[in-house]
Amino acid sequence: MVEILIGILSGIISGTGMGGGTILIFLLVYLIGIEQHIAQATNLIFFIPTSIIAIIINWKHKNIALQSAVLISVFGILGAIIGANISIHINVNILKKCFGIFLAVIAIHEIYTIIKWYKKQKTRDTNKNEN
């Protein structure tokens, strides 16, 4: 049952383009107790069907810049090969720490972006009120 809920939650987040795999890895490791290497590899399998569905829906709505997507995909495949080979040879504890640092950096970036957006909105609202 937990796996079903994790799948649904991760799928919803993936469908929005926010990277459901990040949530999936976290939940697999801390709720189910799967080893980090296995959780990350499981995420890659999860990614295939969810990305295909997201691609189909976004293609129908003309939300894909095809030339950029192809270029990014080609080099993404190269990066995936390199990353998978690096991951296999990294100690699980180091891999967990790297993943944690990655999540922290993303969180800090998102908080910074929200604060920046809020300040911009506040400045725009102040300027509107002065006119």
Secondary structure as the mmCIF struct_conf table of DSSP 4:
data_model
#
loop_
_struct_conf.conf_type_id
_struct_conf.id
_struct_conf.beg_label_comp_id
_struct_conf.beg_label_asym_id
_struct_conf.beg_label_seq_id
_struct_conf.end_label_comp_id
_struct_conf.end_label_asym_id
_struct_conf.end_label_seq_id
HELX_RH_AL_P HELX_RH_AL_P1 VAL A 2 GLY A 15
TURN_TY1_P TURN_TY1_P1 THR A 16 GLY A 17
BEND BEND1 MET A 18 MET A 18
HELX_RH_AL_P HELX_RH_AL_P2 GLY A 20 LEU A 27
HELX_RH_PI_P HELX_RH_PI_P1 LEU A 28 ILE A 32
HELX_RH_AL_P HELX_RH_AL_P3 GLN A 36 LYS A 60
TURN_TY1_P TURN_TY1_P2 HIS A 61 LYS A 62
HELX_RH_AL_P HELX_RH_AL_P4 LEU A 66 ILE A 88
TURN_TY1_P TURN_TY1_P3 HIS A 89 HIS A 89
BEND BEND2 ILE A 90 ILE A 90
HELX_RH_AL_P HELX_RH_AL_P5 VAL A 92 GLU A 130
#
